[in-house]
Amino acid sequence: MKVIKLRDGKERSLLKRHPWVFEGSIASGRADVGETVRVESHAGEFLAWGAYSPASSIRVRAWSFAAAERIDASFFERRIARAVAVRVRLPIESDAVRLVHGEADGLPGLVVDRYGDTLSAQFTAAGVERWKGVIADALLKVTGLQRLYERSDASVRELEGLPPITGWLRGAPTDAGDTVITIREQGWQLTVDVARGHKTGYYLDQRDSRKLFADSVRHFGVQRVLNCYSYTGGFSVAALAGGAAEVTSVDSSGPALERASVHVTLNGFDATRHTAIDADVNATLRRFIDEGRRFDAIVLDPPKFASTAAQAERAARAYKDINRLAFGLLEPGGLLFTFSCSGGVSADLFHKIVAGAGLDAGIDGQIHARTGAAPDHPMTVTFPEGEYLKGLVIVKQIT
């Protein structure tokens, strides 16, 4: 077993069970791409077993902090079985579930979602890439499913020196191009394209927020809804399910909007209650202000503006701008569901950004709820970087 020795004093994070070792913390040692290494302190004490990634600034990702652990096929089967068992205990009203959530499940770089009878997986780090075949077999064995689609096309693979890979990894259907699956969520029907959809196909992390939005639309008697960065219309369906009379979905992806319109009719709603606009959100918000449009509820669920803390300042300006415009479009007493999925923007910073947006708009509001990722996207106490999605539910003050 190859040994990675840390610089003096750099063992503290591993002693606290944080799973990352950065390049600058290493005194000596190297290994092949994804190879399992023994990580030792400067004094030679065992710290962790990890996967080595020579191309990444995160040079080692820890598999285990137990010296007696062996990183083999049975290790991955146990970890996957444990992750799946946790999800079985959760009260999730859907047949689409995140089964493996990277570091939070002790499998750094691996994300696995279940969509009905199909698994969709992302391998984004050198370690899980090296063990891909073993992991694929374990996933099918533990879940009892037969189909596994690979969506290893996330940009973070470039940081690991890995090329993008997509396609059926196990159990390809007769028509390998048939990648659209219908799932159930909160009694609604939604379709997911595991080959072309965002991430592994859909944003399962917003499942609980979509339910909260439907309930809020119903409770507040919301009639006019604006869903920004709507993707395939999950929040739009939630709004209609909550009783909204008019829903406008805005996104810059025509195919996503087409699917959103399909979802409206798939769930039995009158298509005339839904308008899809293929356009830039920021420009559309400004146009609506110029036109004097007003809405009873607005959803802002933009893509990631900042992957790292270094990008937070630029992201803050973008978040502030869209929230300021949204405040101006809300009726007094209206609801704003605003989110950030940027790992580089903390929940505290996001709150300050939205507060600044309200101040610039001359508007105040009450925070009715703080939201995060659904519980099948867990965050551990030793890995705070796992908290990427944060949201605020704000009721605009009535003057």
C-alpha positions, 0 to 999 in steps of 0.5 A, a space after each residue: 500500500 502506497 503511503 501519503 505523508 502529511 506535513 507537520 500540523 496538517 493532520 488536524 482536519 483528518 483527525 476531525 473526520 473531514 474527508 479531504 486532503 489538499 495538495 499543499 498538505 502533503 509532504 511526500 508520496 504519490 500514487 496512480 489515479 484513483 489508487 487507494 493510499 494510506 494517509 499518515 501524519 508527519 510522525 507516521 501515525 495512521 489517519 485514513 485510507 483514501 483515493 489519490 487524485 494526482 490532477 486535483 487540488 483535493 489530492 486525497 479523498 478519504 474512504 475510511 478513518 478505521 485502520 482495520 478497514 479494507 477498501 475492496 468490493 465488499 466495502 463498497 457494497 456495505 457503504 451503498 447498502 447503508 446509504 440505501 437503508 437510510 433512505 428507506 426510513 425517510 418519509 419520501 412521497 416519491 419514487 425518485 430518490 437520491 440514494 448516494 450523496 457523495 461524502 455524506 454517505 462515505 463515498 466521495 465523488 459518487 452521486 446516485 439517484 433512483 428514478 422509478 426502475 432506473 438508476 442514474 449515477 455520476 462518478 466525479 472523482 478519481 477514486 469512484 472512477 477506478 472502482 466504477 465497475 464494482 460500484 455499478 454491480 453493488 448498486 444493482 445488487 443492493 437495489 434489485 434494479 437492472 438499469 443504470 445510466 451514467 451521467 459522468 459529464 459534470 465539469 468537476 471531472 475536468 479538475 480530476 483529469 477525467 473525460 466526460 462519459 455518458 451512456 448505459 452502464 448496466 442493463 441498457 434497454 432494447 431501445 438504448 435511446 429511450 431515456 425518458 422516465 415518468 416519476 411520481 412526486 407528491 401525487 404529481 407526475 413528472 418526466 425525467 430524461 436521464 440522458 439530457 436532463 440537468 445533473 442526473 436528470 432532475 432536481 430531487 433536492 427541491 422536492 420538499 420546497 416544491 411541496 411547501 410552495 404548493 401548500 403556501 400557494 393554497 394557504 395564501 390564496 395565490 393566483 398569479 405565479 412567476 417561476 424563474 429558471 423554471 427548468 421543466 416546471 416542477 414549481 409550476 406544477 406545484 403552483 397549479 396544484 396549489 390552486 394558482 390561476 395563472 403560472 408563468 414559467 421563464 427559462 432560457 432552455 426551449 426543450 425544458 419549457 416544452 417539457 414543463 408544458 407537457 407536465 402541466 397537461 400530464 397532471 390534468 391542468 388546463 394548459 391555458 393557465 400556464 405560459 412558457 417564456 423562452 428568455 433571459 430571466 434578468 431581462 424578463 424581470 426588467 421588462 415585466 417591471 416596465 410593463 407594470 406586471 405584478 405577481 402574488 408569488 415568485 420563485 427564484 431558483 437560479 443555476 449555480 452562480 458560485 462554485 467556490 468562496 472565491 467566486 462569491 463576490 461576483 455571485 452576490 451581485 447576480 443574486 442581489 440583482 434578481 432578488 431586487 427585481 423580484 421584490 419590485 414585481 411582488 404584490 404587497 403580501 406576496 410570497 418570494 421563494 428564493 434559493 441559492 445552490 452555490 456552495 461558495 455562498 453560505 446561508 448567512 451570506 445569502 440572507 445578507 444578499 437578499 436583505 440588501 436586495 430588499 433595502 435597494 428596492 425599498 421593501 421589507 418582508 418577513 422570513 416565514 421559512 428557511 429551506 435546504 435540500 431534501 433529507 435524502 441529500 444529507 449533510 454531515 457534521 464533519 463536512 459542512 461543505 455539503 450544505 450547498 442549497 439554501 432558500 428563504 421564504 419571504 412574505 413582502 410587507 404590506 404597506 
